[in-house]
Amino acid sequence: MDKLVSTVFVSLDGVYQAPGGPQEDTSGGFGQGGWTFPYGDEDFGRFVTESFGRAGAFLLGRRTYEIFASYWPGMTDPADPVASRLNALPKYVVSATLQAPGWSGTTVVSGDLAKEVAALKERTHGELQIHGSGALVRSLVDLRLVDTLHLVTFPVVLGAGRRLFAEGAVPTRFERTGGRVTAAGVSIQSYDPLGSPEYGSF
């Protein structure tokens, strides 16, 4: 058994929608896709390469899966640290409606999310990784199934779009376990959930 590890790109105001390109996800009229592009320096690339190098399998929400499946199967360079892992390793997509995923190596996960994900963690060698998939990440944090959250915060405020931790999230305390800041100012911080928050008074 290994860890369930989530990596999410967010703006300073917590938006995770469409980080990779203008047409990636325009739902809700979102017109600011591609907001991470100016910050893709060598430091950021190093983090991405390190992260994918630890993957044993991928768990994705339906929207993120469809975005990935429309692009990565066409990237066939074996030296590409992202494409080589995404195309070769098992992929699990959480969906109640997807019937026949076309991306090789994909299995649809439906039914009891907690039970299914716990089983995936048990049989994955290496990290079971979630990339993007904000709604799924929130659900799994609420279920206390995420072991590590890599929160990658970009120095930009978007003012609109889907936010990672919206009102109604289960209160959760985290412990910082590592981090760095890239030359372009992207804060990459790793957190392990510790259960419910603690409270006090000054």
N, C-alpha and C positions, 0 to 999 in steps of 0.2 A: 504493500500500500504506500502511495506517495501523497503529495499535497495537492489540494485544489488551489490554484494560484490565479488571481485575476489581475489583469493589467488594463487600466482605463485611462484614456487621455481626457483631461478636463481643462476648461478655461478657468480663470480666476473666480468667475461666478458660477462654477460648477456645471457648465454645459458640456455634454459629451457627444452631441449630435454632429455627424458628418465631419469628422476631423480631417479626412483624407482627400476630399475633392469636392468641387462645386455641385456635382450631380450625385454624390454618394447617397444622400438622404435629404430630400427636399420636403418631406412630410410636414404638415402644419405650416406650410409656406416658408420654411426655413431657407434663407438665401445666402448664408455665410459659410457654406461648406468649403473645406480646404484650409481652415484656419491654422492648422499645425505646420503647413508647408514652409513658411519662412524660418522655422526653427530646426530644420533637419540637418544639423551639422554632424561632424565626426563623433562627438560625444554621444549624441542621440543615437546615431547608427550603431555605436558600440553597445549601448544598452539593449537595443533591439536584437542584435546578433547574440549577445549573451543570453537573453531571455529565451529566444526560440531554441537555443542550443540545449536547454534543460527540458524541453517538452517531450512528453511521452504520448500525449493525445490532446485533442482540442474539444472543448465544449462551448457551443455557440448558441446564441439566440437566433430566432428565425431571420430577423432583419439583417443582422451582421453576417449570418451564413450566406444569405443571398447576395450581399455585397461582395463578400470574399469569393463566392463561387462564380461570380461573373467576371472575375479578373485573374485569380491565382492559377487556375488550371492551365491557362495559356502561357504562364511563365515557366519555362522548362529548363532554365540554366541550372545545372546541378550544383553550381557554386553559390547560388543565391541562398542565403541563410534562412530566409523566410519561406520562399516558394518550395524549396527542397523539403522542408519539414511539413508544411501544410499539405503538400501533395502526397507525401509518403506515409504520414502517420494517420491513425484512426481519428475520425471526426464525428462528433455527436451533436446533433442539432435538436434543440428543444422546441417541439411544435405539436399542436393538436390537429393540424390540418395537412401538413406536408406528407405526401404519399410516396413519391418516387424521386428522391434526390438524385441529381445527375452527376454530382461530383464523386469520383471514385473514392471508396473508403469511408463513405458517410453512412451513419446509422441514425434513424430518427428516435428520439427519446420522448415518450409521452407517458401519461399516467401519473403515478405518485412521484413528484419531483424529488422529494427528500430521499425516498427509497432508491430511486434510479441513480441519483447522483452519488449516494453513498456506495452503491455497488460499483459504479465506474471508478471511484477512488480506490476501492479495494483491488481492482484488477489492472490498474494502470501502473506501469513501470516508468518512472520519471514523473514530471509534473503533469497533472491534468490542468490545462491552461484555458482560461477564458480571456478572450480579447474583445474589447468593446462590450457589446451586449449588455448595456446598462440596466435594462429592466430585469434581466436574468440575474445579474450581479446583485442587485438590490434584494431580490427574492432569496438568493442563496446566503447573503449576509444575514437576512432576517431569520433564516433557518439554521444559522450557526454552522454552515457547511464550508464557508470560505476559510482557508488556513492563512493565506497571505494576500494582501491587497497592495499592488504596486500602483500608486496614484501619481500619474504623470501630469503635472500642472504647468500649463503654458501661460506666459505673461501677456494675456489678452482677456479683455472683458467683452462678451458678445451681447449680453442684454436680452437674448431670446434663445429658444431652443430647449430641448429636453435636458433636465438636470439629473445628475446621478443620485443624489440623496434629497428627494423632495419631501414635502411635508407628509407625515404618515409613516416614515421609515421607522423601523424598530430601534429604539435607543441602544447604541452599542459603543463600547469603549475599545480603543485600540492601543497597542504598544508599538512604537516606532522601532524597527529592527535594522534600519540602514537607510542610506540615501546619498544623493549627490545632486549637484546643480551643474548643468551643462554650460558651456561657454556662451551659448545663446540665451541663457537665463531660464531654461526649463528645469523645474524642480522635480526630481524623481525620488519619491519617498516610499519606503516599504513599511507596511503595518500588519501586525497580526491581531486579530480580534481577541478580546479578553472577556467577553460577556457584557453584562449590563454596566452602565456608567456608575461611578461612585460620586457621591455628593457631599458637600460640606458648606461651611460658612467662614468668611473672613471677618 
